[in-house]
Amino acid sequence: MIDRDHQLSITRQAELLGISRGTVYYLPQPVSPADLALMRKLDELHLEYPFMGARMLRDQLLRQGIHAGRRHIRTLMLRMGIEALAPQPGTSKAQPGHKIYPYLLRKLAITRANHVWALDTTYIPMARGFVYLTAVVDVASRKMLAHKVAITLEAVLAKEVIEQAFARYGTPEIVNTDQGSQFTAEEFTSVVLAKGCKLSMDGRGAWRDNVFVERLWR
């Protein structure tokens, strides 16, 4: 991706690749091949059973002959930025100070472009770690409008990718996200609201709300 010996500056290479400039000077922490394989399996299971926490995922892996401890699975889930979407004791609190907006898409007929955009983040395994890919998708057309890659999961990534989509395609009526801290942060929400868009956020525990967006990663 980034070639530090190339005649183009690192900043220019980052711009051409759509990578956040603030991340190109850092390298992801190495991840063992065994953990990478386990993370890929956890990602598959999380997409299929997004309500499962570390304990249920451990049991599901064991049924497939894969032995992994609950604490280790939980550690990898934190690194991947995924969590069980079903309500669990102690997990339903929003990020302190972050406003949560109501979910607006239930029973809403979405039949035209620029009616609803959805943002989502996934992780991409690399040879020595992984990176996060955040994308903006038009719900009606399923077209990916903008995307950016970074090694950390922060609000600036969501802010930059939505600004990129606004610049290219105008503004939708509704922007839908999950309740990840990168999307609930004012750094992101203020940019969306300033464009006159309505914010919609999937309800915690309503894991089916955003499945149609997650399927786009496959």
Short mmCIF file of the C-alpha atoms (twelve columns), coordinates in Angstrom:
data_MODEL
# 
_entry.id   MODEL 
# 
loop_
_atom_site.group_PDB 
_atom_site.id 
_atom_site.type_symbol 
_atom_site.label_atom_id 
_atom_site.label_alt_id 
_atom_site.label_comp_id 
_atom_site.label_asym_id 
_atom_site.label_seq_id 
_atom_site.Cartn_x 
_atom_site.Cartn_y 
_atom_site.Cartn_z 
_atom_site.pdbx_PDB_model_num 
ATOM 1   C CA . MET A 1   0.000   0.000   0.000  1 
ATOM 2   C CA . ILE A 2   2.207   2.864   1.251  1 
ATOM 3   C CA . ASP A 3   5.721   2.781   -0.275 1 
ATOM 4   C CA . ARG A 4   7.988   4.892   1.927  1 
ATOM 5   C CA . ASP A 5   10.725  4.874   -0.742 1 
ATOM 6   C CA . HIS A 6   8.462   6.075   -3.562 1 
ATOM 7   C CA . GLN A 7   9.062   9.468   -5.184 1 
ATOM 8   C CA . LEU A 8   5.532   10.514  -4.216 1 
ATOM 9   C CA . SER A 9   5.250   11.843  -0.686 1 
ATOM 10  C CA . ILE A 10  3.606   9.652   1.942  1 
ATOM 11  C CA . THR A 11  0.841   12.234  2.296  1 
ATOM 12  C CA . ARG A 12  0.130   12.153  -1.453 1 
ATOM 13  C CA . GLN A 13  0.101   8.337   -1.495 1 
ATOM 14  C CA . ALA A 14  -2.374  8.355   1.393  1 
ATOM 15  C CA . GLU A 15  -4.665  10.744  -0.497 1 
ATOM 16  C CA . LEU A 16  -4.592  8.568   -3.631 1 
ATOM 17  C CA . LEU A 17  -5.363  5.426   -1.614 1 
ATOM 18  C CA . GLY A 18  -8.122  7.071   0.407  1 
ATOM 19  C CA . ILE A 19  -6.268  6.401   3.659  1 
ATOM 20  C CA . SER A 20  -6.521  8.811   6.580  1 
ATOM 21  C CA . ARG A 21  -3.271  10.801  6.672  1 
ATOM 22  C CA . GLY A 22  -3.118  10.587  10.450 1 
ATOM 23  C CA . THR A 23  -2.593  6.826   10.361 1 
ATOM 24  C CA . VAL A 24  0.093   6.256   7.730  1 
ATOM 25  C CA . TYR A 25  2.990   6.909   10.086 1 
ATOM 26  C CA . TYR A 26  1.955   4.105   12.419 1 
ATOM 27  C CA . LEU A 27  2.157   0.343   11.980 1 
ATOM 28  C CA . PRO A 28  -0.471  -2.073  13.312 1 
ATOM 29  C CA . GLN A 29  0.614   -4.384  16.108 1 
ATOM 30  C CA . PRO A 30  1.638   -7.819  14.825 1 
ATOM 31  C CA . VAL A 31  -0.998  -10.537 15.080 1 
ATOM 32  C CA . SER A 32  -0.083  -14.214 15.042 1 
ATOM 33  C CA . PRO A 33  -1.289  -16.370 12.132 1 
ATOM 34  C CA . ALA A 34  -3.357  -18.411 14.600 1 
ATOM 35  C CA . ASP A 35  -5.105  -15.298 15.915 1 
ATOM 36  C CA . LEU A 36  -5.710  -14.011 12.378 1 
ATOM 37  C CA . ALA A 37  -7.380  -17.309 11.476 1 
ATOM 38  C CA . LEU A 38  -9.461  -17.147 14.655 1 
ATOM 39  C CA . MET A 39  -10.427 -13.516 13.937 1 
ATOM 40  C CA . ARG A 40  -11.618 -14.455 10.459 1 
ATOM 41  C CA . LYS A 41  -13.748 -17.216 11.975 1 
ATOM 42  C CA . LEU A 42  -15.126 -14.850 14.621 1 
ATOM 43  C CA . ASP A 43  -15.989 -12.361 11.900 1 
ATOM 44  C CA . GLU A 44  -17.918 -15.026 9.978  1 
ATOM 45  C CA . LEU A 45  -19.806 -16.102 13.091 1 
ATOM 46  C CA . HIS A 46  -20.535 -12.519 14.148 1 
ATOM 47  C CA . LEU A 47  -22.072 -11.763 10.760 1 
ATOM 48  C CA . GLU A 48  -24.208 -14.909 10.922 1 
ATOM 49  C CA . TYR A 49  -25.066 -14.653 14.643 1 
ATOM 50  C CA . PRO A 50  -24.570 -10.992 15.666 1 
ATOM 51  C CA . PHE A 51  -26.337 -11.589 18.992 1 
ATOM 52  C CA . MET A 52  -23.593 -13.936 20.237 1 
ATOM 53  C CA . GLY A 53  -21.149 -12.745 22.893 1 
ATOM 54  C CA . ALA A 54  -17.750 -14.229 23.732 1 
ATOM 55  C CA . ARG A 55  -19.194 -17.116 25.758 1 
ATOM 56  C CA . MET A 56  -21.622 -18.224 23.039 1 
ATOM 57  C CA . LEU A 57  -18.965 -17.798 20.348 1 
ATOM 58  C CA . ARG A 58  -16.600 -19.993 22.386 1 
ATOM 59  C CA . ASP A 59  -19.255 -22.700 22.540 1 
ATOM 60  C CA . GLN A 60  -20.006 -22.370 18.828 1 
ATOM 61  C CA . LEU A 61  -16.301 -22.665 17.975 1 
ATOM 62  C CA . LEU A 62  -15.977 -25.716 20.218 1 
ATOM 63  C CA . ARG A 63  -18.773 -27.437 18.276 1 
ATOM 64  C CA . GLN A 64  -16.628 -26.911 15.172 1 
ATOM 65  C CA . GLY A 65  -13.562 -28.362 16.847 1 
ATOM 66  C CA . ILE A 66  -11.892 -25.002 17.497 1 
ATOM 67  C CA . HIS A 67  -10.630 -24.480 21.049 1 
ATOM 68  C CA . ALA A 68  -10.356 -20.883 22.280 1 
ATOM 69  C CA . GLY A 69  -10.854 -19.350 25.705 1 
ATOM 70  C CA . ARG A 70  -13.677 -16.905 26.389 1 
ATOM 71  C CA . ARG A 71  -11.291 -14.187 27.570 1 
ATOM 72  C CA . HIS A 72  -9.104  -14.563 24.496 1 
ATOM 73  C CA . ILE A 73  -12.161 -14.381 22.241 1 
ATOM 74  C CA . ARG A 74  -13.297 -11.259 24.075 1 
ATOM 75  C CA . THR A 75  -9.859  -9.674  23.616 1 
ATOM 76  C CA . LEU A 76  -9.933  -10.358 19.876 1 
ATOM 77  C CA . MET A 77  -13.482 -9.012  19.605 1 
ATOM 78  C CA . LEU A 78  -12.334 -5.765  21.221 1 
ATOM 79  C CA . ARG A 79  -9.442  -5.516  18.768 1 
ATOM 80  C CA . MET A 80  -11.823 -6.120  15.869 1 
ATOM 81  C CA . GLY A 81  -14.334 -3.569  17.119 1 
ATOM 82  C CA . ILE A 82  -17.233 -6.034  17.286 1 
ATOM 83  C CA . GLU A 83  -19.609 -6.889  20.124 1 
ATOM 84  C CA . ALA A 84  -22.791 -8.833  20.657 1 
ATOM 85  C CA . LEU A 85  -25.748 -6.763  19.495 1 
ATOM 86  C CA . ALA A 86  -28.299 -8.414  21.790 1 
ATOM 87  C CA . PRO A 87  -28.953 -6.686  25.132 1 
ATOM 88  C CA . GLN A 88  -26.655 -7.937  27.874 1 
ATOM 89  C CA . PRO A 89  -26.150 -6.782  31.485 1 
ATOM 90  C CA . GLY A 90  -23.831 -3.792  31.556 1 
ATOM 91  C CA . THR A 91  -23.564 -3.424  27.767 1 
ATOM 92  C CA . SER A 92  -26.605 -1.287  27.003 1 
ATOM 93  C CA . LYS A 93  -25.119 2.018   28.181 1 
ATOM 94  C CA . ALA A 94  -24.317 4.557   25.490 1 
ATOM 95  C CA . GLN A 95  -20.901 6.195   25.351 1 
ATOM 96  C CA . PRO A 96  -20.891 8.825   28.134 1 
ATOM 97  C CA . GLY A 97  -21.796 12.216  26.705 1 
ATOM 98  C CA . HIS A 98  -22.789 10.855  23.307 1 
ATOM 99  C CA . LYS A 99  -26.357 11.431  22.141 1 
ATOM 100 C CA . ILE A 100 -28.152 8.439   20.627 1 
ATOM 101 C CA . TYR A 101 -30.606 9.239   17.841 1 
ATOM 102 C CA . PRO A 102 -33.794 7.204   17.198 1 
ATOM 103 C CA . TYR A 103 -33.947 4.530   14.530 1 
ATOM 104 C CA . LEU A 104 -35.935 5.886   11.565 1 
ATOM 105 C CA . LEU A 105 -35.873 3.076   8.999  1 
ATOM 106 C CA . ARG A 106 -38.336 0.575   10.450 1 
ATOM 107 C CA . LYS A 107 -41.182 0.089   7.940  1 
ATOM 108 C CA . LEU A 108 -39.752 2.902   5.800  1 
ATOM 109 C CA . ALA A 109 -40.005 2.271   2.042  1 
ATOM 110 C CA . ILE A 110 -36.600 3.103   0.547  1 
ATOM 111 C CA . THR A 111 -36.975 3.106   -3.224 1 
ATOM 112 C CA . ARG A 112 -34.774 5.900   -4.586 1 
ATOM 113 C CA . ALA A 113 -31.178 7.016   -4.464 1 
ATOM 114 C CA . ASN A 114 -30.121 9.692   -1.962 1 
ATOM 115 C CA . HIS A 115 -33.044 8.863   0.298  1 
ATOM 116 C CA . VAL A 116 -31.045 6.925   2.895  1 
ATOM 117 C CA . TRP A 117 -27.307 6.442   3.257  1 
ATOM 118 C CA . ALA A 118 -25.835 3.925   5.683  1 
ATOM 119 C CA . LEU A 119 -22.376 3.889   7.235  1 
ATOM 120 C CA . ASP A 120 -20.686 0.778   8.501  1 
ATOM 121 C CA . THR A 121 -17.209 -0.336  9.527  1 
ATOM 122 C CA . THR A 122 -15.527 -3.695  9.009  1 
ATOM 123 C CA . TYR A 123 -12.012 -4.914  9.629  1 
ATOM 124 C CA . ILE A 124 -9.663  -6.323  6.990  1 
ATOM 125 C CA . PRO A 125 -7.023  -8.895  8.061  1 
ATOM 126 C CA . MET A 126 -3.517  -8.040  6.843  1 
ATOM 127 C CA . ALA A 127 -0.253  -9.971  6.870  1 
ATOM 128 C CA . ARG A 128 0.808   -8.420  10.193 1 
ATOM 129 C CA . GLY A 129 -2.444  -7.190  11.688 1 
ATOM 130 C CA . PHE A 130 -5.602  -5.609  10.356 1 
ATOM 131 C CA . VAL A 131 -7.098  -2.279  9.303  1 
ATOM 132 C CA . TYR A 132 -10.573 -0.794  9.548  1 
ATOM 133 C CA . LEU A 133 -12.615 0.034   6.456  1 
ATOM 134 C CA . THR A 134 -15.485 2.489   6.871  1 
ATOM 135 C CA . ALA A 135 -17.841 2.992   3.939  1 
ATOM 136 C CA . VAL A 136 -20.920 4.978   2.968  1 
ATOM 137 C CA . VAL A 137 -23.560 3.020   1.051  1 
ATOM 138 C CA . ASP A 138 -26.716 4.227   -0.688 1 
ATOM 139 C CA . VAL A 139 -29.358 1.877   0.702  1 
ATOM 140 C CA . ALA A 140 -31.639 1.897   -2.359 1 
ATOM 141 C CA . SER A 141 -28.964 1.271   -4.995 1 
ATOM 142 C CA . ARG A 142 -26.474 -0.609  -2.733 1 
ATOM 143 C CA . LYS A 143 -23.774 1.578   -4.290 1 
ATOM 144 C CA . MET A 144 -20.683 2.300   -2.219 1 
ATOM 145 C CA . LEU A 145 -20.370 6.094   -2.313 1 
ATOM 146 C CA . ALA A 146 -17.138 6.591   -0.379 1 
ATOM 147 C CA . HIS A 147 -14.698 4.650   1.760  1 
ATOM 148 C CA . LYS A 148 -11.590 5.128   3.867  1 
ATOM 149 C CA . VAL A 149 -9.114  2.857   5.605  1 
ATOM 150 C CA . ALA A 150 -7.392  3.398   8.971  1 
ATOM 151 C CA . ILE A 151 -5.646  1.353   11.652 1 
ATOM 152 C CA . THR A 152 -7.711  2.849   14.487 1 
ATOM 153 C CA . LEU A 153 -11.460 3.111   14.997 1 
ATOM 154 C CA . GLU A 154 -12.033 6.830   15.613 1 
ATOM 155 C CA . ALA A 155 -14.646 9.475   14.819 1 
ATOM 156 C CA . VAL A 156 -12.307 11.278  12.420 1 
ATOM 157 C CA . LEU A 157 -12.509 8.290   10.049 1 
ATOM 158 C CA . ALA A 158 -16.321 8.447   9.928  1 
ATOM 159 C CA . LYS A 159 -16.190 12.242  9.558  1 
ATOM 160 C CA . GLU A 160 -13.780 12.117  6.629  1 
ATOM 161 C CA . VAL A 161 -15.672 9.416   4.746  1 
ATOM 162 C CA . ILE A 162 -19.082 11.132  5.067  1 
ATOM 163 C CA . GLU A 163 -17.539 14.432  3.933  1 
ATOM 164 C CA . GLN A 164 -16.132 12.608  0.916  1 
ATOM 165 C CA . ALA A 165 -19.598 11.250  0.071  1 
ATOM 166 C CA . PHE A 166 -21.230 14.676  0.520  1 
ATOM 167 C CA . ALA A 167 -18.699 16.236  -1.863 1 
ATOM 168 C CA . ARG A 168 -19.348 13.616  -4.546 1 
ATOM 169 C CA . TYR A 169 -23.077 12.908  -4.293 1 
ATOM 170 C CA . GLY A 170 -24.796 15.727  -2.419 1 
ATOM 171 C CA . THR A 171 -26.871 14.997  0.677  1 
ATOM 172 C CA . PRO A 172 -29.447 12.321  1.532  1 
ATOM 173 C CA . GLU A 173 -32.507 12.776  3.707  1 
ATOM 174 C CA . ILE A 174 -31.348 10.240  6.307  1 
ATOM 175 C CA . VAL A 175 -27.945 8.945   7.408  1 
ATOM 176 C CA . ASN A 176 -28.148 5.622   9.279  1 
ATOM 177 C CA . THR A 177 -25.398 4.146   11.465 1 
ATOM 178 C CA . ASP A 178 -25.017 1.776   14.366 1 
ATOM 179 C CA . GLN A 179 -24.246 3.042   17.868 1 
ATOM 180 C CA . GLY A 180 -20.481 2.690   17.574 1 
ATOM 181 C CA . SER A 181 -18.596 5.472   19.351 1 
ATOM 182 C CA . GLN A 182 -17.140 6.697   16.052 1 
ATOM 183 C CA . PHE A 183 -20.695 7.413   14.839 1 
ATOM 184 C CA . THR A 184 -22.172 8.816   18.060 1 
ATOM 185 C CA . ALA A 185 -19.311 11.280  18.609 1 
ATOM 186 C CA . GLU A 186 -20.207 14.933  18.043 1 
ATOM 187 C CA . GLU A 187 -17.251 15.217  15.662 1 
ATOM 188 C CA . PHE A 188 -19.252 13.025  13.263 1 
ATOM 189 C CA . THR A 189 -22.869 13.873  14.106 1 
ATOM 190 C CA . SER A 190 -22.320 17.632  13.836 1 
ATOM 191 C CA . VAL A 191 -21.118 17.243  10.238 1 
ATOM 192 C CA . VAL A 192 -24.220 15.243  9.281  1 
ATOM 193 C CA . LEU A 193 -26.682 17.563  11.014 1 
ATOM 194 C CA . ALA A 194 -25.036 20.657  9.521  1 
ATOM 195 C CA . LYS A 195 -26.015 19.326  6.080  1 
ATOM 196 C CA . GLY A 196 -29.682 19.165  7.108  1 
ATOM 197 C CA . CYS A 197 -29.765 15.359  7.210  1 
ATOM 198 C CA . LYS A 198 -31.670 13.324  9.782  1 
ATOM 199 C CA . LEU A 199 -29.605 10.919  11.852 1 
ATOM 200 C CA . SER A 200 -30.859 7.383   12.431 1 
ATOM 201 C CA . MET A 201 -29.135 4.878   14.708 1 
ATOM 202 C CA . ASP A 202 -29.808 1.166   14.996 1 
ATOM 203 C CA . GLY A 203 -31.206 0.280   18.413 1 
ATOM 204 C CA . ARG A 204 -28.901 -1.618  20.748 1 
ATOM 205 C CA . GLY A 205 -30.160 -5.176  20.832 1 
ATOM 206 C CA . ALA A 206 -32.020 -4.788  17.522 1 
ATOM 207 C CA . TRP A 207 -29.245 -6.611  15.691 1 
ATOM 208 C CA . ARG A 208 -31.327 -7.190  12.553 1 
ATOM 209 C CA . ASP A 209 -31.578 -3.428  11.893 1 
ATOM 210 C CA . ASN A 210 -28.217 -3.198  10.148 1 
ATOM 211 C CA . VAL A 211 -27.792 -6.712  8.762  1 
ATOM 212 C CA . PHE A 212 -28.552 -5.571  5.203  1 
ATOM 213 C CA . VAL A 213 -25.561 -3.228  5.391  1 
ATOM 214 C CA . GLU A 214 -23.250 -5.863  6.874  1 
ATOM 215 C CA . ARG A 215 -24.149 -8.213  4.029  1 
ATOM 216 C CA . LEU A 216 -22.565 -5.729  1.619  1 
ATOM 217 C CA . TRP A 217 -19.159 -6.616  3.024  1 
ATOM 218 C CA . ARG A 218 -19.474 -10.170 1.691  1 
# 
